[in-house]
Amino acid sequence: MPSIINTKVQAESDVLPTVEYQKIANKHITKAVGRLRDHVFVSGQGLQVITSDGRELLDFTAGIGVTSLGHCHPAVTAAIIHQAQQVIHVQCAIALSDPYVKLVKNLVPMLEPAGKGDLSSFFFWNSGSEAIEAAIKVARMKTKRNNIIVMQGAYHGRTSGAAALTRSKTSFFAGTGPLMPCVYTTAYPYWHAMGLPIDTPEQVLVDQAVHQLNQVLAQQTAPEDTAAIFIEPVIGEGGYVPCPPAYLRAIREVCDQHGILMIADEIQTGFGRTGKMFAIEHSGVVPDLITIAKGFANGMPLSGIVTRKEIMDCMPAGSLGGTYSGNAVSCAAAVATTDVMMQTDLLSNVKSRSDQIFAGLRAIAADEKNGGWMISEVRGIGLMIAIEFKDPASPITQHHSQGENVKLPSYLNKLVQDECYDRDLVILTTSIYPVLRLVPALIVSEEEAERALEIIRESIKAVSDRVLASSS
Ligand SMILES: Cc1ncc(COP(=O)(O)O)c(C=O)c1O
């Protein structure tokens, strides 16, 4: 038996046969996770991942908007290794760590445009859901009110409080209630969720949403009982729908009028994803608090909230914290990630690749006979891009141009996703509607974007050919 102290353990670097992983996973890992495939990623570089059976995949998921600088970015990996050799765990209630403080130093100027200098007081946690939990606490403590308003289609996470704020799918909480009470839902200006035609003008959607919000405040939660309104500036799990700036401005006004906190959940949209450092910047609106996670630690678990000092200071010592809160290695990864973000022209790559992908997808949608007829809408902003397909179950999008004999299948997004996977492109779906989402690393190259477009084009055509053939 080796000694417990200073034991050199043989690194188990050998990759197991894929079936071996699958056997163990299927027997011992919860099915509640719902994996896309039982494949095993053994290495990753940039947008390329390699599976245990040697397949090379083009990753257009970035682990759901996390690896913004691509897998194993050398600067981030070096920072992780360095920090792991210094100190790995510094519990936040015991001491500060060097990267914890350096991270704040990096984040303050990055938040300047979004917060106009006001958002500069931080608390770090691990996951996005935990950041939401912290935001709920701060909002309630600051306002001494209980109620929270969320958007129809919102996704804020899976922990108990965060799940109570989630409205994108019942599967995230069905059968596990009662959830946290005092949460009220208002409309988000998205034509499909509102049951309105696809070509409804944006201003009409905004007016409708403002009308609904005023009704919620008049009929369900009195302004003086309402602590916060949470909003994703681009609703993510709800379908990748950018929020019209006019609606964000209207929410700001309502919040100002009634002393309600406006909380922007930038867990998915933050750190360059939409072409600005924070998506809220597109509107010029300054929220009271922003939740952050995902893209700023490039894969290491780290999240946080940032707000005005006067708001954060309402929290008594000890009311926020956690064993791993602001872990030193995660913070070191975030310092390296944010250094790269500030020192390179990442945002101009986001803009160029976004323009390229939008142009490509719009051309696919316009190509009626090669599958364009199945597409309802191409939308998004920056590198949060969605294709919404037609849906036989939706009175709004079930109509198509191929005649009555052609039966539109359900979940066209999943059929296309499968075809893409067969062609080595990993891509995600989202929302209760048939939506495919593209959320590649922000460093995606022109060639990689072109390859992804080509695969999507072929995949949509393959599904269309199959549907048309089976109907003839
Ligand atoms: C907008 C938003 N909020 C919150 C979360 C929850 O984050 P996590 O999965 O890290 O708990 C997510 C995750 O996808 C998200 O996109």
The ligand as an ORCA input file, in Angstrom:
! r2SCAN-3c Opt
* xyz 0 1
  C     -28.965     33.058    -19.284
  C     -28.561     31.953    -18.362
  N     -28.745     32.096    -17.054
  C     -28.387     31.138    -16.180
  C     -27.828     29.949    -16.615
  C     -27.447     28.888    -15.626
  O     -26.076     28.697    -15.608
  P     -25.438     27.323    -15.071
  O     -25.817     26.261    -16.048
  O     -23.969     27.588    -15.035
  O     -25.999     27.078    -13.723
  C     -27.628     29.755    -17.986
  C     -27.074     28.495    -18.493
  O     -27.201     28.123    -19.636
  C     -28.010     30.776    -18.889
  O     -27.843     30.646    -20.205
*
